[in-house]
């Protein structure tokens, strides 16, 4: 099992670019379909703790789902927000990658390089 978890959605362009980058750079990762294996509230809390901009970093405010819900997230407590994100994974930006210590949201080759530079996430050659 890899230390890097890659939450993805196959039809997402940024997800496909990120997966291509990971494979081209021989990075080992555990792939999880964002909508079939949605991060649970505990996982989302850990992801949120790794953000630099808080909820704004992982929330897809331009998504149709977010617009339709017409919510003021500022008025929500943390547990309600985490439950909402777990119940409605379309509200999450994609892809989300984490090794438990660092976080990359979206396709960002520079951030991916920093995330994987310690060498521990590279595939072992048999």
Secondary structure as GFF3:
##gff-version 3
##sequence-region A 1 126
A	DSSP	beta_strand	5	8	.	.	.	ID=ss1
A	DSSP	alpha_helix	13	24	.	.	.	ID=ss2
A	DSSP	beta_strand	30	33	.	.	.	ID=ss3
A	DSSP	alpha_helix	41	50	.	.	.	ID=ss4
A	DSSP	alpha_helix	55	58	.	.	.	ID=ss5
A	DSSP	alpha_helix	64	69	.	.	.	ID=ss6
A	DSSP	three_ten_helix	73	75	.	.	.	ID=ss7
A	DSSP	alpha_helix	78	87	.	.	.	ID=ss8
A	DSSP	three_ten_helix	89	91	.	.	.	ID=ss9
A	DSSP	beta_strand	96	98	.	.	.	ID=ss10
A	DSSP	beta_strand	103	105	.	.	.	ID=ss11
A	DSSP	alpha_helix	109	116	.	.	.	ID=ss12
###
